[in-house]
Amino acid sequence: MAKDKISDKPFDLDVILKQLGPFGKYNIVNYALLLFPIYLAGMYSSIYVFEASDIDYRCEITQCEVINESLWLEYAIPRDKNDLSKCKRYQFTGNYSQSNVTCTQKDFEVVVEQCDKYVYSDEDSAVKDFDLGCQNWKRTLIGTIHNSGLFVSLPLTGMLSDRFGRKVALPIASLMNGIFGITRSFSTNYYMMIAMEFLEASLGAGAYSTAFVLAMEIVGPKGRVFGNTLINVLYVFGSMTLAGLAWWLQNWRKLLRILYFPALLVFSYLWILNESARWLLSKGRHEEAVEILKKASNMNKVHISDDSLSSLFKLGTEDPKSKEVANNEGKTESSFLQALKSSIIRKRVAVCSFLWITCTFVYYGLSINSVSLAGNKYINFMLVAFVEIPANFVCLYVLEKFGRKRTLTSTYLLSACFCVSLSLIRKDQKWLSLVIYLSGKFSITVAYSSVYIYVSEVFPTNVRQSLLAVCSALGRVGSTLAPLTPLLALYYDNLPAIFFASITVVASALVFTLPETINVPLPDTIEEAERQSKKEDNA
């Protein structure tokens, strides 16, 4: 919903889009095309959870493997809590020969040593294929490498989209997804896998943001809330489909090939997708924009007067964000730099970035750690994804009912309470643990959706897109660190949840430093944005 406001421009184009209707035949056809790569993005965003999932394994005891393990395993491997250790073994001191193999209790000393070889279960995972036993940092690094690619993909695809058009950027990004995703399925070693992981994310992850922007630009203001909801729902269905296919296939290489092949089909959008009329107008390509709008009016069976279309030739030739503002010394200074000179704006950038980091860190962290919950990891992942659908609908209601600040502080604190509660529940209370876990994900999803809206409302119009991009880019620090949180569970099972709770409490406190923006006009200038805080202080 915040993204809706970002795409608004002071053009009469919105009047024409309103005449076309929020969802006529033209909009439905184009939305159907755009929802497909968004659905795929829902699968690609967390695919590393299942391609490098943790599996069962134990030390290889070379001297005893030819004998039934039930006869000697208890003597050879120490226990870690209630389970046999994955990474340690007792020292073998017996006399070993191929003609006389015995493995009894007296053949092992109570001297614990680290394993150097492993025996893996029948489960399929990159952990098994690349012998990553007891190297959890390497396993979790796969997700971190994937999410670090977003630091490259967002600005790269954004520049490509702004310069050459949404219609060009989307197919190219999807093609990169398909090429590097399928290539990754043929990885012969760990380093090839993480290289392909980074390239696929850095060159292809921008397909989602491009499809989102184009989807917001082809409908009028009243259609954007519903359009945004459709996008969120399809993204969630993508995540659920990922877990379902992973459960069915039980083979990470086949999973990659099946999921990434459809991305190659999106390349055909170069010839079948319509460009954004809003983007064409901003580039001065008025004739092309008018042709697209005429096509839309014909498909929607709506008449648009020639006067309305001709007025577009006077618009879109100047982008207010690109203006240069003269300073007192006669030099020019960009609006972006002027905004950063304001201490109030700088503070908001810092606070909003931290709020974004908190949301991405906890949101992705809870999704990733869901496969470690008791019970079926695939069902758990699907439930944790599904809870986002009602959360997005609740977000729309509570923001208008209770305002931005109260909603954010409450949902951050609720998320913290639910995460802390996990450490107080006995392990045998599986269903209660799952319910509280889902409640924590529900709360942080509401907070995440609220942050999108709130951040867009506290920055002035002429730098809103730029400062939002800064906060979003810094927010990716959270999603980059989130895949590493399962390592915390090696020290204490509920340590990740406690960590999530701690950071959300801090974020909740920081919300109080921002102004309330419900029913407040969007600030158009730096001065108006600063007055938001001054009014709050005087209230």
TORLO-820490 format. One record per residue (C-alpha): residue number from 1; residue in one letter; z, x, y. Coordinates in Angstrom, 2 decimals. Last residue first. Layout:
BEGIN
i,aa,Z,X,Y
NUM,A,Z,X,Y .
...
***
This chain:
BEGIN
i,aa,Z,X,Y
539,A,20.65,0.81,18.56 .
538,N,20.36,3.78,20.90 .
537,D,19.83,6.29,18.07 .
536,E,17.27,4.03,16.37 .
535,K,15.41,3.54,19.66 .
534,K,15.32,7.32,20.07 .
533,S,13.97,7.78,16.54 .
532,Q,11.07,5.37,17.05 .
531,R,10.52,6.83,20.54 .
530,E,9.37,10.07,18.90 .
529,A,6.54,8.26,17.14 .
528,E,5.50,6.61,20.40 .
527,E,5.44,10.00,22.13 .
526,I,3.34,11.53,19.35 .
525,T,0.76,8.82,19.81 .
524,D,-0.50,5.78,17.88 .
523,P,2.84,4.70,16.42 .
522,L,2.44,1.87,13.89 .
521,P,3.94,-1.35,15.23 .
520,V,7.48,-2.11,13.95 .
519,N,7.97,-5.05,11.60 .
518,I,9.81,-2.74,9.16 .
517,T,9.86,0.82,10.47 .
516,E,13.50,1.92,10.23 .
515,P,13.91,5.43,11.64 .
514,L,14.50,8.58,9.54 .
513,T,17.72,10.63,9.31 .
512,F,19.32,8.03,7.02 .
511,V,16.66,8.78,4.37 .
510,L,18.24,12.24,4.00 .
509,A,21.29,10.81,2.23 .
508,S,19.18,9.12,-0.44 .
507,A,17.21,12.34,-0.97 .
506,V,20.45,14.24,-1.67 .
505,V,21.52,11.59,-4.19 .
504,T,18.06,11.73,-5.79 .
503,I,18.36,15.52,-6.28 .
502,S,21.67,15.23,-8.12 .
501,A,20.58,12.36,-10.37 .
500,F,17.49,14.22,-11.59 .
499,F,19.62,17.26,-12.45 .
498,I,22.06,15.04,-14.34 .
497,A,19.14,13.55,-16.29 .
496,P,17.76,17.02,-17.12 .
495,L,21.25,18.17,-18.25 .
494,N,21.64,15.28,-20.71 .
493,D,21.06,17.25,-23.91 .
492,Y,22.89,20.37,-22.75 .
491,Y,21.65,23.96,-22.98 .
490,L,18.31,23.29,-24.70 .
489,A,18.04,20.13,-22.58 .
488,L,17.36,22.30,-19.52 .
487,L,14.12,23.50,-21.14 .
486,P,12.90,19.88,-21.12 .
485,T,12.85,20.24,-17.29 .
484,L,9.86,22.62,-17.25 .
483,P,7.27,19.83,-17.16 .
482,A,8.88,18.54,-13.90 .
481,L,8.37,21.77,-11.92 .
480,T,4.71,21.09,-11.08 .
479,S,5.34,17.38,-10.44 .
478,G,8.06,18.27,-7.95 .
477,V,6.06,20.99,-6.18 .
476,R,3.33,18.35,-5.85 .
475,G,5.38,16.86,-3.03 .
474,L,4.31,19.77,-0.85 .
473,A,0.72,18.54,-1.14 .
472,S,1.73,14.92,-0.48 .
471,C,3.80,15.86,2.58 .
470,V,0.95,17.94,4.01 .
469,A,-1.62,15.22,3.22 .
468,L,0.56,12.65,5.00 .
467,L,0.66,15.00,7.98 .
466,S,-3.15,15.21,8.08 .
465,Q,-3.77,11.49,7.53 .
464,R,-1.22,10.48,10.20 .
463,V,-2.41,13.00,12.78 .
462,N,-4.20,10.72,15.29 .
461,T,-2.26,7.66,14.13 .
460,P,1.24,8.95,14.83 .
459,F,3.63,9.59,11.92 .
458,V,6.57,7.40,10.81 .
457,E,4.59,4.59,9.18 .
456,S,2.50,6.57,6.70 .
455,V,5.66,8.13,5.24 .
454,Y,7.22,4.72,4.66 .
453,I,4.32,3.28,2.66 .
452,Y,3.86,6.14,0.23 .
451,V,7.65,6.56,0.06 .
450,S,8.05,2.94,-0.99 .
449,S,5.78,3.41,-4.02 .
448,Y,7.87,6.40,-5.12 .
447,A,11.17,4.57,-4.50 .
446,V,10.04,1.59,-6.59 .
445,T,8.95,4.01,-9.32 .
444,I,12.30,5.83,-9.06 .
443,S,14.15,2.58,-9.75 .
442,F,12.01,1.51,-12.72 .
441,K,12.27,4.99,-14.27 .
440,G,16.07,4.81,-14.05 .
439,S,16.04,1.31,-15.52 .
438,L,13.87,2.56,-18.38 .
437,Y,16.46,5.24,-19.15 .
436,I,19.24,2.66,-18.98 .
435,V,17.42,0.43,-21.48 .
434,L,16.57,3.38,-23.75 .
433,S,20.18,4.62,-23.84 .
432,L,21.41,1.10,-24.64 .
431,W,18.89,0.87,-27.47 .
430,K,19.95,4.20,-28.97 .
429,Q,23.71,3.69,-28.92 .
428,D,24.26,6.23,-31.75 .
427,K,24.02,9.09,-29.27 .
426,R,27.06,7.86,-27.33 .
425,I,26.49,6.97,-23.69 .
424,L,28.18,8.84,-20.84 .
423,S,25.37,11.36,-20.25 .
422,L,22.86,8.55,-19.82 .
421,S,25.04,7.00,-17.12 .
420,V,24.25,9.95,-14.84 .
419,C,20.55,9.04,-14.92 .
418,F,21.25,5.36,-14.27 .
417,C,23.50,6.16,-11.31 .
416,A,20.95,8.57,-9.79 .
415,S,18.14,6.02,-10.12 .
414,L,20.35,3.42,-8.48 .
413,L,21.11,5.84,-5.65 .
412,Y,17.41,6.54,-5.04 .
411,T,16.61,2.83,-5.29 .
410,S,19.32,1.88,-2.80 .
409,T,18.51,4.59,-0.25 .
408,L,14.80,3.74,-0.40 .
407,T,15.17,-0.04,-0.15 .
406,R,17.76,0.17,2.63 .
405,K,15.54,2.51,4.64 .
404,R,12.27,0.59,4.24 .
403,G,13.30,-2.98,5.01 .
402,F,15.27,-5.54,3.03 .
401,K,12.86,-8.44,2.48 .
400,E,9.52,-6.82,3.29 .
399,L,10.26,-3.68,1.29 .
398,V,12.01,-5.71,-1.41 .
397,Y,8.96,-7.85,-2.23 .
396,L,6.20,-5.22,-2.42 .
395,C,8.50,-2.92,-4.41 .
394,V,9.23,-5.65,-6.96 .
393,F,5.51,-5.85,-7.74 .
392,N,5.29,-2.08,-8.20 .
391,A,8.39,-2.03,-10.41 .
390,P,6.97,-4.82,-12.59 .
389,I,4.02,-2.54,-13.48 .
388,E,5.99,0.74,-13.61 .
387,V,8.01,-0.47,-16.61 .
386,F,4.86,-0.06,-18.72 .
385,A,4.91,3.75,-18.43 .
384,V,8.48,4.15,-19.73 .
383,L,7.68,1.61,-22.44 .
382,M,4.55,3.48,-23.52 .
381,F,6.43,6.81,-23.64 .
380,N,9.23,5.29,-25.73 .
379,I,6.69,3.74,-28.11 .
378,Y,5.06,7.14,-28.63 .
377,K,8.37,8.97,-29.01 .
376,N,9.58,6.63,-31.77 .
375,G,13.38,6.63,-31.71 .
374,A,15.92,8.82,-29.95 .
373,L,14.68,10.12,-26.63 .
372,S,12.77,13.42,-26.49 .
371,V,9.42,11.72,-25.85 .
370,S,10.96,10.21,-22.69 .
369,N,11.43,13.72,-21.27 .
368,I,7.87,13.80,-19.89 .
367,S,8.05,10.35,-18.27 .
366,L,11.51,11.00,-16.81 .
365,G,10.37,14.32,-15.36 .
364,Y,7.18,12.81,-13.96 .
363,Y,9.09,10.26,-11.85 .
362,V,12.08,12.57,-11.20 .
361,F,10.03,15.49,-9.85 .
360,T,7.37,13.32,-8.20 .
359,C,9.94,11.19,-6.37 .
358,T,12.17,14.09,-5.35 .
357,I,9.22,16.13,-4.07 .
356,W,8.09,13.12,-2.00 .
355,L,11.54,12.65,-0.46 .
354,F,11.63,16.40,0.25 .
353,S,8.22,16.22,1.95 .
352,C,9.39,13.22,3.99 .
351,V,12.45,15.16,5.19 .
350,A,10.49,18.28,6.19 .
349,V,7.64,16.32,7.83 .
348,R,10.18,14.13,9.61 .
347,K,12.03,17.16,10.97 .
346,R,8.77,18.64,12.24 .
345,I,7.89,15.32,13.92 .
344,I,11.26,15.20,15.70 .
343,S,11.02,18.85,16.75 .
342,S,7.64,18.18,18.36 .
341,K,5.46,21.29,18.31 .
340,L,4.11,20.14,14.95 .
339,A,2.42,17.19,16.65 .
338,Q,0.58,19.46,19.09 .
337,L,-0.65,21.57,16.18 .
336,F,-2.13,18.50,14.49 .
335,S,-3.58,17.14,17.73 .
334,S,-5.62,20.32,18.06 .
333,E,-5.21,22.51,21.12 .
332,T,-7.74,23.30,23.77 .
331,K,-7.23,25.70,26.65 .
330,G,-6.97,24.64,30.28 .
329,E,-3.50,26.11,30.69 .
328,N,-1.80,22.73,30.80 .
327,N,-3.19,21.68,27.44 .
326,A,-6.49,20.03,26.64 .
325,V,-6.58,17.81,23.57 .
324,E,-9.28,18.34,20.99 .
323,K,-10.59,15.27,19.28 .
322,S,-11.16,15.42,15.51 .
321,K,-8.64,12.75,14.60 .
320,P,-10.25,10.31,17.02 .
319,D,-13.48,10.35,14.99 .
318,E,-16.52,9.80,17.13 .
317,T,-19.83,8.32,16.10 .
316,G,-18.25,5.56,14.10 .
315,L,-19.33,2.73,16.35 .
314,K,-22.24,1.88,18.60 .
313,F,-24.66,1.38,15.70 .
312,L,-22.07,-0.92,14.13 .
311,S,-22.75,-3.50,16.86 .
310,S,-26.17,-4.04,15.28 .
309,L,-24.54,-5.42,12.14 .
308,S,-22.48,-7.99,14.03 .
307,D,-25.44,-9.00,16.18 .
306,D,-27.64,-9.35,13.07 .
305,S,-25.28,-12.04,11.82 .
304,I,-23.62,-11.71,8.44 .
303,H,-24.36,-14.50,5.98 .
302,V,-22.35,-14.56,2.72 .
301,K,-23.81,-14.95,-0.76 .
300,N,-21.46,-12.25,-2.11 .
299,M,-24.41,-10.37,-3.61 .
298,N,-26.54,-10.92,-0.51 .
297,S,-23.68,-9.94,1.83 .
296,A,-23.02,-6.78,-0.18 .
295,K,-26.70,-5.75,-0.06 .
294,K,-26.71,-6.33,3.69 .
293,L,-23.56,-4.19,3.98 .
292,I,-25.22,-1.40,1.98 .
291,E,-28.33,-1.53,4.18 .
290,V,-26.16,-1.46,7.33 .
289,A,-24.37,1.68,6.13 .
288,E,-27.66,3.40,5.36 .
287,E,-29.00,2.61,8.83 .
286,H,-25.80,3.76,10.51 .
285,R,-25.68,7.30,9.15 .
284,G,-23.54,8.55,12.06 .
283,K,-21.15,10.44,9.80 .
282,S,-18.22,8.09,10.48 .
281,L,-20.61,5.19,9.84 .
280,L,-21.52,6.57,6.40 .
279,W,-17.82,6.97,5.55 .
278,R,-17.07,3.35,6.45 .
277,A,-20.11,2.14,4.50 .
276,S,-18.65,3.86,1.43 .
275,E,-21.47,4.87,-0.93 .
274,N,-22.67,2.50,-3.62 .
273,L,-22.42,3.61,-7.25 .
272,I,-25.43,3.52,-9.62 .
271,W,-27.21,6.86,-9.16 .
270,L,-24.41,9.39,-8.62 .
269,Y,-22.26,7.05,-10.72 .
268,S,-24.04,8.51,-13.77 .
267,F,-21.50,11.35,-13.64 .
266,V,-18.94,8.77,-14.78 .
265,L,-20.37,9.07,-18.29 .
264,L,-19.03,12.62,-18.61 .
263,A,-15.50,11.27,-18.07 .
262,P,-15.99,9.08,-21.18 .
261,F,-16.00,12.27,-23.32 .
260,Y,-12.56,13.35,-22.09 .
259,L,-10.41,10.93,-24.10 .
258,I,-12.18,11.24,-27.45 .
257,R,-12.51,15.02,-27.29 .
256,L,-8.94,15.55,-26.14 .
255,L,-7.47,13.32,-28.86 .
254,K,-9.59,15.01,-31.52 .
253,R,-8.02,18.35,-30.55 .
252,W,-4.50,16.89,-30.36 .
251,N,-4.56,15.40,-33.85 .
250,Q,-2.13,12.63,-34.78 .
249,L,-4.98,10.15,-34.21 .
248,W,-3.03,6.87,-34.09 .
247,W,0.07,8.04,-32.21 .
246,A,-2.01,10.09,-29.75 .
245,L,-4.27,7.05,-29.25 .
244,G,-1.30,4.80,-28.45 .
243,A,0.36,7.33,-26.15 .
242,L,-2.83,7.85,-24.15 .
241,T,-3.49,4.10,-24.03 .
240,M,-0.08,3.60,-22.39 .
239,S,-0.89,6.16,-19.71 .
238,G,-4.26,4.53,-19.05 .
237,F,-2.62,1.10,-18.88 .
236,V,-0.37,2.52,-16.15 .
235,Y,-3.39,3.68,-14.13 .
234,L,-5.01,0.27,-14.60 .
233,V,-1.87,-1.43,-13.21 .
232,N,-1.63,0.89,-10.20 .
231,I,-5.30,0.40,-9.33 .
230,L,-5.05,-3.37,-9.62 .
229,T,-1.99,-3.35,-7.33 .
228,N,-3.88,-1.31,-4.72 .
227,G,-6.74,-3.80,-4.84 .
226,F,-4.34,-6.70,-4.34 .
225,V,-2.83,-4.98,-1.31 .
224,R,-6.27,-3.90,-0.11 .
223,G,-7.93,-7.30,-0.10 .
222,K,-6.36,-8.49,3.13 .
221,P,-7.39,-5.34,5.03 .
220,G,-11.07,-5.65,4.07 .
219,V,-12.57,-4.18,0.91 .
218,I,-14.98,-1.27,0.34 .
217,E,-12.77,1.37,1.94 .
216,M,-9.71,0.94,-0.30 .
215,A,-11.77,1.41,-3.46 .
214,L,-13.45,4.47,-1.95 .
213,V,-10.07,6.04,-1.18 .
212,F,-8.76,5.31,-4.68 .
211,A,-11.86,6.64,-6.42 .
210,T,-11.58,9.86,-4.41 .
209,S,-7.85,10.19,-5.15 .
208,Y,-8.42,9.68,-8.88 .
207,A,-11.40,12.04,-9.17 .
206,G,-9.35,14.76,-7.47 .
205,A,-7.96,15.78,-10.86 .
204,G,-11.32,17.36,-11.79 .
203,L,-11.65,20.85,-10.33 .
202,S,-8.01,21.97,-10.20 .
201,A,-6.94,19.86,-13.19 .
200,E,-9.74,20.88,-15.56 .
199,L,-9.62,24.50,-14.38 .
198,F,-5.86,24.76,-14.91 .
197,E,-5.90,23.29,-18.42 .
196,M,-8.97,25.36,-19.33 .
195,A,-7.04,28.52,-18.45 .
194,I,-3.96,27.18,-20.25 .
193,M,-5.97,26.68,-23.47 .
192,M,-7.82,29.99,-23.31 .
191,Y,-4.47,31.73,-22.99 .
190,Y,-2.99,29.92,-26.00 .
189,N,-5.77,30.86,-28.39 .
188,T,-8.99,29.55,-29.95 .
187,S,-9.38,26.60,-27.61 .
186,F,-11.99,24.10,-28.85 .
185,S,-10.18,21.06,-27.39 .
184,R,-10.06,22.89,-24.08 .
183,T,-13.87,22.75,-23.89 .
182,I,-13.64,18.95,-24.07 .
181,G,-11.24,18.84,-21.11 .
180,F,-13.17,21.51,-19.19 .
179,I,-16.49,19.67,-19.34 .
178,G,-15.17,16.10,-19.07 .
177,N,-12.79,16.69,-16.17 .
176,M,-15.43,18.75,-14.35 .
175,L,-17.87,15.85,-14.74 .
174,S,-15.24,13.51,-13.33 .
173,A,-14.87,15.71,-10.23 .
172,I,-18.66,15.79,-9.77 .
171,P,-18.99,12.02,-10.25 .
170,L,-16.24,11.28,-7.67 .
169,A,-17.27,13.81,-5.00 .
168,V,-20.87,12.59,-4.66 .
167,K,-20.25,8.86,-4.12 .
166,R,-17.23,9.67,-1.96 .
165,G,-19.45,11.48,0.54 .
164,F,-20.83,14.95,1.19 .
163,R,-18.46,16.28,3.85 .
162,D,-15.41,14.06,3.57 .
161,S,-15.58,13.87,-0.23 .
160,L,-16.11,17.61,-0.69 .
159,M,-13.23,18.34,1.69 .
158,G,-10.96,15.91,-0.14 .
157,T,-12.07,17.21,-3.53 .
156,L,-11.01,20.72,-2.55 .
155,P,-7.82,19.64,-0.72 .
154,L,-6.54,17.59,-3.67 .
153,S,-7.94,19.75,-6.49 .
152,V,-6.36,23.08,-5.53 .
151,F,-2.69,22.09,-5.30 .
150,L,-3.40,19.68,-8.15 .
149,G,-4.06,22.67,-10.42 .
148,S,-0.31,23.32,-10.34 .
147,N,0.05,20.13,-12.39 .
146,H,-1.89,21.55,-15.34 .
145,I,-0.17,24.95,-15.19 .
144,T,3.21,23.20,-15.18 .
143,G,2.23,21.07,-18.15 .
142,I,1.17,24.11,-20.18 .
141,L,4.30,25.98,-19.03 .
140,T,6.36,23.59,-21.15 .
139,R,5.02,25.12,-24.37 .
138,K,5.22,28.69,-23.12 .
137,W,8.83,28.20,-21.99 .
136,N,9.62,26.63,-25.33 .
135,Q,8.81,29.84,-27.15 .
134,C,10.90,29.15,-30.26 .
133,G,7.71,28.54,-32.29 .
132,L,4.58,28.98,-30.22 .
131,D,2.35,29.87,-33.19 .
130,F,-0.96,28.94,-31.49 .
129,D,-1.96,26.10,-33.82 .
128,K,1.62,24.98,-34.47 .
127,V,2.69,24.71,-30.84 .
126,A,-0.76,23.29,-30.05 .
125,S,0.44,20.27,-32.00 .
124,D,-0.11,18.42,-35.27 .
123,E,2.84,17.42,-37.45 .
122,D,2.81,18.77,-41.02 .
121,S,5.95,20.80,-40.35 .
120,Y,5.81,24.45,-39.31 .
119,V,7.12,27.53,-41.15 .
118,Y,7.92,30.30,-38.71 .
117,K,7.86,34.08,-38.42 .
116,D,9.95,36.54,-36.37 .
115,C,13.26,34.69,-36.56 .
114,Q,16.30,35.90,-34.66 .
113,E,19.29,37.24,-36.57 .
112,V,22.61,35.85,-37.74 .
111,V,24.82,37.96,-39.99 .
110,V,26.70,35.89,-42.56 .
109,E,24.98,37.93,-45.27 .
108,F,22.49,36.32,-47.62 .
107,D,21.68,37.13,-51.27 .
106,K,25.14,35.90,-52.39 .
105,Q,24.19,32.31,-51.52 .
104,T,21.26,32.36,-53.88 .
103,C,17.63,33.27,-53.50 .
102,T,16.23,34.90,-56.62 .
101,V,12.72,36.27,-57.13 .
100,N,12.32,38.69,-60.03 .
99,S,8.71,39.69,-60.69 .
98,Q,7.74,39.73,-57.02 .
97,S,10.74,41.87,-56.19 .
96,Y,13.63,41.30,-53.80 .
95,N,17.13,42.69,-54.17 .
94,G,19.38,40.58,-51.97 .
93,T,20.41,41.37,-48.42 .
92,F,18.67,38.61,-46.45 .
91,Q,20.12,38.25,-42.94 .
90,Y,20.93,34.70,-41.95 .
89,R,18.38,32.84,-39.84 .
88,K,17.82,31.77,-36.26 .
87,C,15.10,29.99,-34.25 .
86,K,14.81,26.44,-35.51 .
85,S,18.45,26.06,-36.50 .
84,L,19.23,23.51,-39.18 .
83,D,20.52,20.29,-37.68 .
82,N,23.97,18.90,-36.99 .
81,K,24.94,21.22,-34.11 .
80,D,22.72,24.25,-34.73 .
79,R,23.19,25.02,-38.40 .
78,P,22.60,28.41,-39.94 .
77,I,19.52,29.19,-42.07 .
76,A,19.43,31.06,-45.39 .
75,Y,22.29,29.57,-47.38 .
74,E,21.42,25.93,-46.59 .
73,L,17.75,26.63,-47.34 .
72,W,18.36,28.04,-50.85 .
71,L,17.82,25.45,-53.58 .
70,S,16.24,22.73,-51.38 .
69,E,13.59,25.25,-50.41 .
68,N,11.90,25.14,-53.84 .
67,I,11.11,28.78,-54.57 .
66,V,7.93,30.57,-53.43 .
65,E,9.30,30.69,-49.86 .
64,C,12.33,32.78,-50.84 .
63,Q,11.59,36.41,-49.93 .
62,T,9.50,35.48,-46.90 .
61,I,12.22,33.41,-45.26 .
60,E,10.11,31.73,-42.58 .
59,C,12.30,30.40,-39.83 .
58,R,12.12,26.69,-39.14 .
57,Y,9.76,24.10,-37.69 .
56,D,9.84,20.55,-36.36 .
55,I,7.54,19.61,-33.48 .
54,D,7.57,19.84,-29.69 .
53,S,4.46,18.30,-28.15 .
52,A,1.67,20.52,-26.86 .
51,E,-1.28,18.10,-26.93 .
50,F,1.03,15.11,-26.56 .
49,V,2.82,15.86,-23.29 .
48,Y,-0.27,17.74,-22.06 .
47,I,-2.04,14.38,-21.75 .
46,S,0.18,13.34,-18.85 .
45,S,-2.23,13.02,-15.90 .
44,Y,-5.33,12.75,-18.11 .
43,M,-4.53,9.30,-19.45 .
42,G,-3.87,7.62,-16.10 .
41,A,-6.88,9.47,-14.70 .
40,L,-9.06,7.71,-17.29 .
39,Y,-7.95,4.31,-15.95 .
38,I,-8.72,5.52,-12.42 .
37,P,-12.15,6.69,-13.64 .
36,F,-12.78,3.11,-14.95 .
35,L,-11.23,1.30,-11.98 .
34,L,-14.03,2.54,-9.74 .
33,L,-16.85,0.85,-11.68 .
32,A,-14.95,-2.42,-11.95 .
31,Y,-14.14,-2.19,-8.26 .
30,N,-17.86,-1.85,-7.45 .
29,V,-18.77,-4.93,-9.47 .
28,I,-15.83,-6.97,-8.13 .
27,N,-16.50,-6.00,-4.53 .
26,Y,-20.16,-7.00,-4.70 .
25,K,-19.32,-10.27,-6.50 .
24,G,-16.79,-11.27,-3.82 .
23,F,-13.26,-9.94,-3.63 .
22,P,-11.74,-9.76,-0.14 .
21,G,-14.44,-11.78,1.62 .
20,L,-17.70,-10.59,3.20 .
19,Q,-16.53,-11.97,6.54 .
18,K,-13.38,-9.84,6.34 .
17,L,-15.52,-6.80,5.59 .
16,I,-17.50,-7.59,8.74 .
15,V,-14.33,-7.74,10.86 .
14,D,-13.09,-4.55,9.21 .
13,L,-16.33,-2.83,10.27 .
12,D,-15.44,-3.59,13.89 .
11,F,-13.96,-0.08,13.84 .
10,P,-10.43,1.06,14.86 .
9,K,-9.88,2.69,11.48 .
8,D,-7.68,1.70,8.53 .
7,S,-7.74,4.14,5.57 .
6,I,-4.16,5.26,6.06 .
5,K,-2.95,1.72,6.20 .
4,D,-4.16,0.97,2.72 .
3,K,-2.69,4.20,1.39 .
2,A,0.69,2.91,2.30 .
1,M,0.00,0.00,0.00 .
***
